[in-house]
Amino acid sequence: MRAGNACPPVRQWRIHLGAHKTATTHLQETLAVIRHDLAGQGVDFIPNALVREHNLAGVVGGRRFLARLPVVGAAAMRYAIEMMLAPLRIGPDVVVISEENVLGMPGHLLTAPPYPHLPVNVGRLASLAGRAEVVFFLSIRSYDALVSSAYVETLKHAPPPPGGFEATRARLLARPPTWFDLVSRIHAAAPGIPLRIWRQEDYRPKSRAIMEELCGRPLGPLPQISDPTWTRSPSAAAIATVEALSGDLPQVERTARVRSIFAAADPGADRFQPFAPAERQRLRALYEADLERIARAHPGVLMPFEPEELVA
């Protein structure tokens, strides 16, 4: 295969934007294993490890003077993204990327609104449409499970927010975020660019169909990739131990300490579940209403899988 600038111009970008904690790691690791098989079908999946090593999220979200100019900004941004990704390509002119950090960090799922930098970052990714077709993909999940997972992920890299999880929990219950609003923000930032959405609840039984949609190609049997242990939700006791860590720890040391605490946690202990049954039921009902609202406002955006029954 040819590499870098020897590759032909990209004809189509198929970009999975995230969100975090929606089985993105499993999808990324699976497609990385079959990268060369996909290349034989005319699709280049750039492994997420390479995308992060070369900091696509930083390129998209960085403060770039030229990117802010009204006339040349889009072209400058497109050039920066293309040049960053060019050495990572192996030939095909259809390029697939899955990188949730272009929307923000896991903790940004807990802000109001979620992913506050989304308009700028998605708009900059949309600049790729100046010379190629672009399709965006988004994976979503019921907030009753997503919120706790995002909080756990945030604790791996930063101290708990003021008031701990209880403050976040109270705010989200008082004013739950909606995927409909996030989808509307994506459409506003990238008008005219197709968006396809799948539900995390569908991922396990429909993973091959989802990856086929992302890659735009039929796939054979997929390799068996174990669920990553580092992304699993730890026990409530482990969370309490991590929350008690000093807020002054350097990030590298914090990450190492958190890894050690989570690894040592009793796998049979009660999982971190910060919502009461009635609260979970309410958030799931809001999620189902959200899905219906998206389907009505944006026909064809949701992938047509029957959602799996959500376990209480």
Protein Blocks (a to p, Z undefined) as FASTA:
>chain_A
ZZhjlpccdfbdcddfbjehihkmmmmmmmmmmmmmmmmnopacddfklmmmnommlmmm
mccfklmpmklmmmmmmmmmmmmmmmmpghiacdcdddfklnocfklmmpccehkllmmm
mmmmmmmmmmpccddddddddfklmmmmmmmmmmmmoccdehijmlmmmmmmmmccdfkl
mmmmmmmmmghiacddddfklmmmmmmmmmmmmnopacdddddddddfklpccdfklmmm
mmmpcfkbcfklmmmmmmmmmmmpcfkbccddfbcfklmmmmmmmmmmmmmmmmmmmghk
accbddddddZZ
